Amino acid sequence: MDKEKYCNKKTFRGETEKKKINNRINRIEGQLRGVKKMIQEDVYCNDILIQLSAIEKSVKSLSNFILENHLYNCVANDLENGKLEVIDELISLFKKFNK
């Protein structure tokens, strides 16, 4: 499969990768629904904060998974093809990531 065709502002993801990402998103959605229920049931703040921290870690883990795939596929392909503007895109991305 020609990755250059797919990584120019659109990313092709195989079914295995899509399944992994969707499974993680489903887990995060479940965690959020759990927090919503905890709030409705007047659960103690400390317990809710612990769950919110777990959600943050789950989202961060998903972000890192997608970033890693982006670096190994899209960015590597762009660099191999001499598209150095991808470096500016990465710098901007990392600045947003670290806010």
N, C-alpha and C positions, 0 to 999 in steps of 0.2 A: 504494500500500500504506500502511496506517495505521501509522506508526512508533510512535505512542503505545501502541498495542495490544501491540507486541512489546518495547518497551524498559522495561516495568515489571517488572523482575527477570527478564526473559527477553529475549534479543536475537535478532531475526531476522537471519540473514546470507544474502545471496544466494549462488548457486552459485559465482560468480566469486570472492567473498571466501573462501568455504569452501575452494575449490581452492587459493588462495594460501596460506592458513593451513596446510592439510594438507601442501602441498609443503614448506613451511618446517619443519614438525614432522618430516616424513619425513627431511629433510636432517639435522636435529638428532639424530634416532634413529640415522642412519647414522654420524654423528660419534661418538656414544656407543659404538656397537658397535666402531668403529675403536679407540677408547681401550681398551675392554675387551680387544680382541685384542692391542694393544700391551703391556698389562700381562701378559697370558698369555705373550707372547713376550719378556718381560724387556727391553723397549725402554728406552733411557736416559731418566731422569726428566725432563730438560730438554725432550725431544721430546714427552713426554706432557703436560707443563705447557703447552707451546705449543698443543697440540690442545685442552686444557681451556679455555684462554683464548679460542680460536676458538669453542668451544661457548657460553661465557658471552656472547660478542658476538652470536651467533646468537639466543640466547634473549632477550637484551635488545632486539634488533631486532624480534623477533616481538612482544614485550611492547609496544614503542612503536607498532607497526602496529595492534595491537588497541586500545591506548589512544587513538590518533588517531581511529580509527573510532568508538569509544565517545563521545569528545568531540563529534565532528561530528554524530553521529546521536542517541544516547540522551540525552546531557546537553543538547545544544541543544534537543531536543524537550521535555525536562522544563522547561527554563527558559522556553521559549516558552509553555508551558502553566501557568506560575506555580508550578511545583513546586520551590521554593527549597531544599527539604531535600536536593536533589541536590548542593548545595554542601558540606554536611557529609559526604556520602558521598565526594565527591572529595577533601576534606581528609584523610579517613581513608585513602583509597587512596594518596595521595601520601606520607603518613607511612609506610605499609607499603613503598612503592616505594623509599623513601630509606633504609631500614634496612640 
